[in-house]
Amino acid sequence: MIPAPFDYEVADSVDHAIEMLSATPDAKVLAGGHSLIPLMKLRFARPSTLVDISRIGSLSYIREDGDRIAIGACTRHQDVHRSEVLESACPMLSYAAGLIGDPQVRHRGTIGGAVSHGDPASDLPTVLLALDAQFVIRGPNNARRAIGAGDFFQGFLQTDLAPDEVLTEIRVPKLGSHIGWSYLKFNRRAQDWAIVGVAAIVERSNGGIGTARVALTNMGATPLRATSVEEALAGAGREAIPAAAAMAAEGSSPPSDTNAGADFRRHLAGVLVGRAVEEALGGP
């Protein structure tokens, strides 16, 4: 597989990257490349120019910022996985980063690249959706904006990023001791995309559930919130989990492909939601 011809430029700053993107409307940002390059090899993506931002050191960091943790967009998956800050304050994200691909992918791929690609079968977009993460975006003339994960993912491989914008930072909340979490996915091999995945965050309250946030991987054109499940679990006890899990596929549109049919994915989503919520609540 050989990609179409393209130019390659290395950005030395975010402003430099935005300048080059503005000058070439069909240019694409290259961060880690493990999502974009395969599409280029198949010629599903044919950018005239790649703007490499992976060498901008100021985009690689993990640090506490009040009640949130700020993560630079070019932070490698392996650094997210091994971060002591995340392991302590938001272990769900560090755990999920360790499930991505294989060690080679994790040492090269970046959290910002995975998010900007917008693949509904990817793990991190689903986890960040469940976390109600915020994405910080830079554009021309030093324009800055922040957008929630629920509004960022627009469609299959489509996000709210404009052609001349760069995702610079991801902000996730700290999870207190009263918050339980789980991320489960079903796949054929450890390095494969999820056939279905479930991210669950449960606020424990008096032995039951105060609130719950549940997001689904590969159950539609974007990562999805399972709102029917969340509403059924709010203020409920453990006994409500099976009935709530049965609603997991409501409002979804799972694909049918060589890995699984839509009906199997709907069934699998219910099974995984039940298990994930149980795990987040503290076991059966």
C-alpha positions in Angstrom: 0.0 0.0 0.0 1.5 3.3 -1.1 0.0 6.7 -0.2 -0.6 9.5 -2.7 2.2 12.0 -3.0 2.4 14.6 -0.2 4.7 17.3 1.2 6.0 17.0 4.7 6.6 20.0 7.0 7.9 20.1 10.6 6.3 22.7 12.9 8.5 24.2 15.6 5.6 25.8 17.5 1.8 25.7 17.6 1.6 29.1 15.8 3.9 27.7 13.1 1.6 24.7 12.7 -1.5 26.9 12.4 0.2 29.1 9.9 1.0 26.2 7.6 -2.5 24.7 8.1 -4.1 28.0 7.1 -1.9 28.2 4.0 -2.9 24.7 2.8 -6.6 23.9 3.5 -6.3 20.2 2.8 -3.2 19.7 5.0 -3.4 17.3 8.0 -1.7 17.4 11.4 0.6 14.5 12.1 1.1 13.8 15.8 1.9 10.1 16.2 0.7 8.9 12.9 -0.7 5.6 13.9 -4.3 6.5 12.9 -3.6 8.8 9.9 -0.9 6.9 8.1 -2.9 3.7 7.6 -5.7 5.7 6.0 -3.2 7.4 3.7 -1.7 4.0 2.7 -5.3 2.9 1.7 -5.8 6.3 0.1 -8.9 7.0 2.1 -7.0 10.1 3.2 -5.1 12.1 0.6 -3.7 15.3 2.2 -1.4 17.4 0.1 0.8 18.2 3.1 1.5 16.7 6.5 2.3 19.2 9.3 4.3 17.3 11.9 3.7 18.7 15.5 5.3 15.7 17.3 8.5 17.7 18.0 6.8 20.6 19.8 8.0 19.9 23.3 5.5 22.3 24.9 2.7 20.0 23.9 3.9 17.0 25.9 3.1 17.2 29.7 0.8 15.9 32.4 0.2 18.2 35.3 -2.4 19.0 38.0 -4.5 22.1 37.3 -6.9 22.7 40.2 -9.6 20.1 40.3 -8.5 18.8 36.9 -5.5 17.3 35.2 -4.1 18.9 32.1 -2.5 16.7 29.4 -0.6 18.1 26.4 -1.9 16.8 23.1 1.4 15.3 22.0 1.8 13.2 25.2 2.5 9.6 24.2 0.1 6.9 25.2 2.8 5.2 27.2 3.4 8.4 29.2 -0.3 8.6 29.9 -0.3 5.0 31.0 2.7 5.4 33.3 1.8 8.8 34.8 1.8 8.8 38.6 -0.4 11.9 38.5 -3.1 10.1 36.5 -2.7 6.8 38.3 -3.5 8.7 41.6 -6.1 11.2 40.4 -7.7 9.7 37.3 -6.7 6.0 37.0 -9.3 5.2 34.5 -7.5 7.2 31.8 -4.0 5.8 32.6 -5.5 2.2 32.6 -7.2 2.7 29.2 -4.1 4.1 27.7 -2.3 0.8 28.5 -4.8 -1.1 26.4 -4.1 0.7 23.2 -2.4 -1.4 20.5 1.0 -2.8 21.4 4.1 -1.3 23.0 5.3 0.2 19.7 2.0 2.0 19.1 1.9 3.2 22.7 5.4 4.6 22.5 4.7 6.5 19.3 0.9 7.4 19.3 -0.4 10.4 21.1 -3.5 11.2 23.1 -4.2 14.2 20.9 -3.8 12.3 17.7 -6.2 9.6 18.9 -8.8 12.2 19.9 -8.5 14.3 16.8 -8.8 11.3 14.5 -12.3 10.6 16.0 -12.5 6.9 15.4 -15.6 5.5 17.2 -13.7 2.2 17.7 -10.9 3.9 19.6 -10.6 3.5 23.4 -9.6 7.0 24.5 -12.5 9.0 22.9 -15.0 6.8 24.8 -13.1 7.1 28.1 -12.8 10.9 27.7 -16.5 11.2 26.9 -17.4 9.3 30.1 -15.1 11.6 32.0 -16.7 14.8 30.5 -13.2 15.9 29.4 -12.6 19.3 27.9 -10.5 19.9 24.8 -8.5 23.1 24.4 -8.1 24.2 20.8 -5.9 26.9 19.2 -6.6 28.7 15.9 -5.4 31.6 13.8 -4.8 35.0 15.4 -4.1 33.3 18.8 -7.8 32.3 19.0 -8.5 29.8 21.8 -11.5 27.9 22.8 -12.5 24.9 25.0 -15.1 22.4 24.1 -16.6 19.4 25.9 -16.1 15.9 24.7 -19.9 15.6 24.1 -19.7 18.3 21.4 -16.3 17.5 20.0 -17.1 14.2 18.2 -19.3 15.1 15.2 -19.4 11.9 13.0 -17.4 9.1 11.7 -13.8 10.3 11.7 -15.2 13.8 12.1 -14.6 16.2 15.0 -15.3 19.9 15.7 -11.7 20.8 14.7 -11.5 23.3 11.8 -8.9 22.7 9.1 -6.7 25.5 10.5 -7.0 24.6 14.2 -4.8 22.4 16.5 -5.9 20.5 19.6 -3.4 21.5 22.3 -4.6 20.1 25.6 -7.0 17.7 27.2 -8.4 18.3 30.6 -9.9 15.6 32.7 -11.4 15.7 36.2 -9.9 14.2 39.3 -11.9 11.2 40.5 -12.4 11.2 44.3 -12.4 8.1 46.5 -16.2 7.9 46.3 -16.0 7.5 42.5 -15.7 4.0 41.0 -14.8 3.3 37.4 -14.3 0.6 34.8 -13.4 0.3 31.2 -14.1 -3.1 29.5 -13.7 -4.0 25.9 -14.2 -7.1 23.8 -11.8 -7.8 21.0 -10.3 -10.8 19.3 -6.7 -10.0 20.1 -5.1 -7.7 22.6 -3.9 -5.2 20.1 -7.2 -5.1 18.0 -9.8 -2.3 18.0 -12.7 -2.9 20.3 -15.6 -4.8 18.8 -17.5 -3.1 21.7 -16.2 -1.2 24.7 -17.8 0.3 27.8 -16.6 3.1 30.1 -18.5 3.4 33.3 -18.1 6.0 36.1 -20.2 5.5 39.2 -20.6 7.9 42.1 -21.2 5.7 45.2 -23.9 6.9 47.6 -25.0 5.0 50.7 -24.1 1.6 49.3 -25.9 2.4 46.0 -25.5 4.6 43.0 -25.7 8.4 43.2 -25.1 9.2 39.6 -23.5 7.2 36.7 -21.9 8.0 33.4 -21.7 5.3 30.8 -20.1 5.6 27.3 -19.9 3.1 24.5 -17.1 2.3 22.0 -17.9 1.2 18.4 -21.7 1.4 18.8 -22.2 4.2 16.3 -20.5 6.9 14.2 -19.1 8.5 17.3 -18.4 7.4 20.9 -21.9 7.5 22.6 -23.3 8.2 26.0 -25.7 5.5 27.1 -28.2 8.0 28.5 -31.0 5.5 29.2 -28.6 3.5 31.3 -27.5 6.5 33.2 -31.1 7.6 33.9 -32.1 4.1 35.1 -29.1 3.9 37.5 -29.4 7.4 39.0 -30.3 7.0 42.7 -30.8 3.3 42.4 -29.4 0.2 44.1 -27.3 -2.6 42.8 -30.5 -4.6 41.9 -31.3 -2.0 39.1 -28.1 -2.9 37.1 -29.5 -5.8 35.0 -32.6 -3.8 33.8 -30.4 -0.7 33.2 -27.8 -2.7 31.2 -30.6 -4.1 29.0 -31.1 -0.5 27.7 -27.4 -0.2 26.7 -28.1 -0.2 22.9 -30.9 2.3 23.0 -30.2 5.2 20.6 -27.1 3.4 19.1 -26.4 2.4 15.5 -23.7 -0.3 15.7 -22.0 -1.3 12.5 -22.0 -4.8 10.9 -18.6 -5.9 9.6 -16.3 -8.9 9.4 -15.8 -8.8 13.2 -19.4 -8.8 14.3 -23.0 -8.0 13.3 -25.0 -5.2 14.7 -27.3 -7.5 16.7 -24.3 -9.2 18.3 -22.9 -5.8 19.2 -26.2 -4.7 20.8 -26.2 -7.9 22.9 -22.5 -7.5 23.8 -23.0 -3.9 24.9 -25.6 -5.0 27.4 -23.4 -7.6 28.9 -20.4 -5.3 29.1 -22.4 -2.4 30.6 -23.7 -4.7 33.4 -20.2 -6.0 34.2 -18.6 -2.5 34.0 -21.2 -0.9 36.3 -20.8 -3.8 38.8 -17.0 -3.4 38.7 -17.3 0.4 39.2 -19.6 0.0 42.1 -17.3 -2.4 43.8 -17.8 -5.9 42.6 -20.8 -8.3 42.6 
